[in-house]
Amino acid sequence: MSDPTSMNSAVRVYKRFVPDPLRAAAATTLPDGMRRTVKRSLAQTLRRREARLHQRALRRVRRAGLGRSERRTFAPDGRVGHVHTGLTVDLARRFDHDLVTRALDSAGICWFAVPALDDRRICLAVESRDKGAVRRVLRALLEEHTGYVTSVSPAQPDTPEEPGSHVKAWKHYAKARVVRLVWLRTEPTENLWTGDDQGIEIEFWTRNTNLPTECLIGPRPNRVQRAVPSDAPGVEIGLDRLCGYSDADGELEPTVTLDTFDVVRLDEVDFPVDAVVLFEHATDWGEELLRAALRSLYQYAPWTDAIHVVAQAAPPAWLGDAEGLNVVRARPGAEALLHRLPGLAPHFLLLRPGAVVGRPVRPFDYFMPGGAARPRRGRWTAEESAAPWARAAFSATGRAVGHGYAGGPQPHRVEALGRLAAKGTPLPEAPDAQRTATVPGTHPLDGVAHHFGQLHALADPSGEASVTLHAALPALPVHLRRLLARRDTQQIQLTGLGTDAALAGGGTAAAVDFLHRYFPVPSPFEKAVRQR
């Protein structure tokens, strides 16, 4: 059976090189069988040429040493994935970028990075005149390192199921103005997967000579401009300048863009952001909460500058002394004095026991470029409006509170905490969220500090996906399985792990198991990986 892709290409070549009058004459004078024979012969010639060029591109890719992973496996949907020990979302993005750029370099194809509107993905631009060569080298790359390709513009909403090494995976390539390459990657336990939500997008830019200065025109809008001079010089730029989810201090090679694209993003936060993790429970489950918090920051917030562990109990033996980690012993109640913590950056995230980051986040998700914090709003009930923290917030500001604040990581500013402490407003005592029988409401420090910051232009509350679960909840396993399957919640807060009901009913064990599966990759702050 003939290849329909080759037949379509043969028809296009036939229409391109044979004039309309000659085709009309051939249609009336030549038998149908003869015309089909000519087109079939042309398709066979194109297939042989394509196979020869594909083998040449494949040899280039193999000489460049591309497409190596520890082993291959199958994703839950049956597609091929690649296993990497110590995989992180940021590292997977770098793998994809290096694969594509080195493959384009091996074929002598010029490219430059583009600041795309969606900065979850790295976007590269090539000229439309190189489209055929790009397809050949990318198909060879996807054969050597199995991945998938789909058209972004015009969009093909279906998930690509055919590996990109197959010819029919490229059936929409001729009309595509933007394509996306996707590699599915996982770590040895195969609990963490990256792929469809990332990938590398390639835009095909066209030359325009009708303007006074020859320009390259992009196929879609980006964050800066759609037309650039064709002779614009290239400059190096860090991936963190193109993608807000990347590590700003990572020891990674920069990429290449045009100098016209080297501008500050509207959502770019250029000041350091630290993280403060509280450790309050010297128990097995308490240590697991600390471990999960550190892993969540390492996996989903790699841009944090330094992590301060404020230990109100004896620090666990597995906690290392890695660079960027600061362990401070403190007495209970030291949370209200965090603005005095030595070496703490003026902006920081606060993670209490049970708080973790659930998916990739940017500094902009927690802070405005001007410095204002973006605390997470929570539920607002009659109980919250009459809570002691609401009265304390009114006493500190003279303004009534209108909403609560969610659990999970919360952004804070040293300035706001310092000014609030200078007012001398006493904060209500906060219950231990891991030993309360029900889900606690707004934490008093969050409620008072954020309300004070909002009225003094130091905070601008926002809303993001947050989930708070109590370990004694009867339907806890269902909720945990949903979180594990979707991985779409930005903030997760687990409470009640120290209650008798959770310990006896298996809720604590279920929560700990969930944390191990949700965050399977060890952080650099752990001395050793415990075998399970």
N, C-alpha and C positions, 0 to 999 in steps of 0.2 A: 504493500500500500504506500502511495507517495506521501511525502511530508506536506501537509497543507500549508505550512509556513513557507516552504520553498516554492510551492505552486503560486501562492499569493505574490511572492517576490518576483517570480517569473512573469506573472501577469503585469506587475508594475513596470518591470524592465521592458516588456513587449510594448506597452502603451507609451513608454517614454521615448523609445528609439524608432518606433514605426509610426509614421505620420498618419493622421486620421484618414485622408483619402486612400492611402495604400491599405489600411486596415479594412476600410469599407469595401474596397475592390477584392481583397482576399476573402472577406466574408461571403461574397457572392459568387466567386469563381473557384475557390479552393474547397475541396471536400472537408467536412467537419473532422474526419479522422486525421487528415494531414495537418490541420491547424492544431489539433490536440497533440499530435506527435511533436510538432515544432515546440510547443509550450512545455511539453514533458522533457524534451531534450534540453531546453533552456534551463528548466528547473534542476535537472541532474547536473548540469554544468555549474550552476550556482551552489548546489550542495557540495560538490567537490571543492570549489573555491573556498567556501565557508569552512569546510573541514580542514583545509590546508592552513588557512589563516588562524583558525582556532588552535591547532596544534602548535603553531608558531607562538601565539600568545601564551599558551600553556607552558611552553619551554621557558619563556621569559619569567613567568611567575615562579616556576620551580627553581630557576637559577637565583632568583631573589630570595629564596628561602621562606616564602610566605606560606601561611596555612598550617601552622603547627599547634596542636593542643594535646593535652594529656591523653585523652581518649574521647570517643564519641558515644553518645547515648541517644535515647529517644525521649522527647518531651511528652507531657501528658496527652497532647493532641496528636501524637504520632510522628511529628516532624523531627528531623535530626538536630541534635544539640551537641555542644562541646563542653567538656568538663575542665575547669581550672581551679586548682587549689587556691584558697584565699581570694576568691573573686569578690569584687565590689562593683557597684553600679558605675562608679567613676572609672574603674579599671577596664570594665567592659567597653565603655565609650572610647577609651584610649586604644584598646585592641582594634575596634572597628575602624577608627580613624587611621591608624598606622597601616592596617591591611590595605585599605583603599588607596591611600596616598602613595604607598610604596609600589602598588601595582600600576598606578597611573605613571609614576616616575619610570618604572621599568619599560613602559611602552613609549616613553618620550612625550607624554601628553601634558600640556600645561594646565594648571589648576590653581585656584585660590579659594580660601575659605570665605563664606558669606555670613554675616550676622543675621540669621533667619529670625522670623517673628516668633516661632516656637523654638525656644532655646533648649529644649530637652534633647534635641538632635543636632549633630554637627552637619552643616550644609557646605558642600563644595560646588564650585562653578567650573565648568569647562565650556569650550566653544562648540557651537552646534556643528561646525564643519568637522569636528573630531568625533561625531556621534558614533559612526561605524567602528572606529578603533576603540572607543570607550566600551562599546558593547562586547567586543571580542575579548578585551583584556579582563573585563569584569566577569564575563561568563567563565573564562579560564580560572579566575580567582575563586569563583563560587564552585567550580569543580574540584579545585585543590582543597578548599576549605568550605565545606558545604554550608550554604546559606540560601537566602530567598530574596527575590526581587519583586517589586510591585510598582505600578504607576501611581504617582501622587497627583499629577496634573497632566491630563484629566484623571480624576480620582477613580480608582478601582477599589470599592469598599470591601471586597472579599479578602479574607486572609490568604496569602499565598501558600499553596500546598505543594506545588511542584518545585523541587530544588532549582536554583538559578542556573545550574549546569545544563538543564534540559532546554531545548530550543523553544518549546511551546511556552515556557515561562516568560519568554520575551515577546509574546504575540502582540502586546500593546505598546511595544517600545517605539515603533515608527512614529506614532502620534504623540508620544509622551514628551512633555516639556520638563518634567521633574520625575525622577525615579528614586525609590528608596531601597537600600540594601539592608537586609536584616540577618543577623546571626543570633541563634538561640544559644545562650551560655548559662552554665550552672556550676555549682560547686560539688564536691564529692558526695554529699548527702542528697543532692538533687531536691532540696527544699526551696532554694532561692533560684529564680530564673530571671534572666534579662533578655530582651529581644525586641518584641513588637513595639514597645513604648519608647524605643531608642532608635538605633540604626543610623546609617549615613545617607543623607539625601544629596542627590547630584542634580544640579540645575544646568540646563543647556542655554548658554547665553549666545546671542546673535550679534554680528557686527552691523553697524549702521553707518554708512558712508554719506548719507544725505545731509548730515549736519556739518557745520564748519570744522568741527573736530571729530575725528572718527571715534565712535563710542561702542562700548559693549552694552547691550540691553538685556536685562534679566527677564525671565519668563513670569515672575510674580513679585509682589512687593517684599521688601525686607526692612530691617530696622533703620537703615540709613538712606540709601538711594538706589534707584533701579537702573540708572544709566551712569556708567563710569568711563573715563577716557581709556581707550585701548592701550595707551602707553603708560598708564599709571604705574608707578613703581611698587614693588612688593615689599612688605615689611613683616617681621616676625611678631606674633601675638600669642599670648597664652590662651589655653582653652577656657580658662576661667573668665576671660573677657568676652568670649562668645557664648558661654554656657554658664548661667548662674548657679548650676548644681555642682560645678567642678571644684576641686581643691585649689585654692589660690596659692598655697605654699608647697604644692606637690613638686617633687623633683622629676618633672616631666618635660620633654622637649616641646618647645612652642610650635605652633603651626604657622602657615603663611597666609597673609591676606593682602589686600591693596591698602595703601596709606589712606585712601578716602574712607575706608571702613573702620579705621582705628580711632573710634570715637567712644565716648562714655555712654553706656546704656542708660535709659531713663530710670530703670529699676536697679541700677548697679550700686551696691553698698561697698564703699571703699574704705570703711573703717573696720578694725578688728572686732570680732565677736567671740567672746569666751563662752564656756559652758560650766555651770556649777551643778554637781551631782551630789545629792545628800545621801549619806549612808547612816541609817539609824538602827538597824536590826542585825545583831550578830547571830543570825540563824542561817540555816541552809537556804531557806527561801529568800531571806534578806540578801544574802550574797548573790543569789541568782538575779534578783532585781537590779542590783548594782552591775552585774556582768551584762545584763541585757541593755541597760541604759548606755554603757560604754560602747557596746557593739552597735547600737542603733545610731549613735553619733558618728562612729567610724564608717558605717555603711551608708547612711542617708544624709548626713550633714558633715561632709569632710572639710568644709570651709571653716569650721570652728578653729580658732587660733590656739587656745589652750583649754584644758579641762581641769577644773579644780574639784577634787573629791573632798567634801567636808564631812569628815568621819566623826559622828557622835557616838560611835561604838568602835571597838577594836577593828582596824582594817583587816580584810581577809588576807591570808598568806599568798594567794595567787596574784594579788595586785602588784604589778611591776612598777619600775621607776623609769618608764620610757620617756623620751623627749616629748614635751608638751603636756605632761601629766604632773599635777601638783596635789599632793595629799596633805591635808591639814587636819589635825586633831582638834576637836571643839567640844564644848559642853552642850547638853540639850538646850534648845532655845536660841542657839547661835544664828538661826536663820534670819532673825530680825536685824542682825549686825553684819550682813553680807557686804554692805558698802565699805566696811573696814577691812575686808579680806585683802591681804598683801598681794600685789601683782595682778589684781583683777582688772580686766578691761572695763572701760566705762559702759559698755553694752554687753549683756550676757544672757544666756538662756538658763533657766532654773529648772532642774529635773528633780522632783521629789521621788521617794521610793515608789516604784510602780509606774513611773512615767517613762515612755519611750517614744521615739520618732518612728512612725509607721511606714513612710514612703519618702522618696527623695524630696528634699526641701531646699529652698534658696534663702540667703540672708534676707531678701526682700519679703519673704513670707513672715518675718518676725520684726523687721525694722524698716523704716522709711529711709531713703537716701539722705534725707536731712538729719536723721538721728532719732526721730520719734519711734517709740516702741509700738508694735501692733499686737497687743494682747488678745487672747482668744476669748470671745464672749461665751457664756454658758447659759444654762437654764435660768429662768426668773420665775419664782413661785412666791406664794404668800409667805412661806417659811423663810425664803431668802430675804424678802423685804423687811422682815422683822428680826433677822439674825443680828447677833452682836456686832459682826463686822460692818454691817450696813449703818448701824448707829455710830460706830467709830469713824467711818468714812464721812458721815455727816458732821461729826464733831470736828474733824480735821479740816473740812473744806467749807462748811456752811451750806452745802448743796446736797440734795437728796440723790440717792443712787437709783439708777434706772434699769440696771441689768447685772447679772452675775458673771462669773468667769469660769471657764471650763478647766477640767483637770488636764494633765499632760504637761509637756514643756511650755513654760511661759517666759516671754521676754521681759527683761527688767533693765533699768538704767540706774547706775550708781548715784547719779545726781538726784533722781526722784527719791530713792531710799534715804539719801543723806538729808535732803530738805524735809522729808517727812519725819525723820528722827529728830531733827532740830526743833520741830514744833512741839515735841514732847507728848504726842498723842499716844496713849497706851493701846497696844494691839490686843484683842481678845486671844485667849489661849486656844490654840488649834488642836482638835482631836487627832489622835494617831489614826490615819486613814487605813492602816493595815490591821487595826485591831477593833475597828468599829463594826457594829452589826449591820449597818446600812451604808449606802453610798453617801459620803459626806458632800456637802455643798461647796460653795466657793471658799477657798482658803482665805483666812483673814488677811494675810500679808498681800496676796494677790488683789483681793477686793479693795483694800484701803489704798495700796500703792498705785494701782492702775486708775482708780477713781481720782486720786490726787494728781497723777500724771496727766490724765485727760483734761482736767480743768486748768492745768498749767502748761498746756501745749507740749507735754513730754510724752504723750501716748495717744494713739488713735486706734481704739478697739476695732477688731475685724472678726470675721467668722470663717472658720475652716472646718473640715470634717474632723470631728473628735468623738471618741468613744470612751466611756468610763464603765467598767464592769466590776462587780463584786464577786469574789471567789466563792461565796456561798450561794450564788444564783443557781437555781435548779437547771436552767437551760444554758448554763455556761459553756458546755462543750459545743453546742450548736453555734453560739456566737463566736467562739474561738475558731471553729472550722471555717466559718464565713470570712473572718478576718484573714485567715491564712490563705484561703483560696483567692480572695480579691486583692489584698494588699493595696487598697486604695484609700486607706484612712491615714491622714497626716499625723494625728496625735492619738495615742492610746494610753489610758490610765487604768491600771489594775489595782484594786483595793481589796481589803478584807482577807489577805492571805494568812494573817496571824490569828484569825478567829477560830474558835473551837468548831463551829459548823463547817468551815472550809477545810480544816485539817482532818476532821473525821469523815466528811462527805466526799473527799477526793478533789475538792475544788482547787486546793493549793497545789496538789500534784499535777492537775490538769493545766493550771496556769504556768507552772514551771516547764512542763513539757512543751507547751505552746511557745514559750519564749525561746527554748532551744531550737525548735523547728523554724520559728520566724527569723531568728538571728543565728544561723548556723556557722557563720564565719567569725573566727576569733578576732578580737581587736589587738592592736600592738601593746595594749596596756595589761595584757595577761601574761604571766610568766610561763604558764604551761597550759596545754589544752587537755581538759579532762576527758578521758575516753568513756563513752556511754554505750 
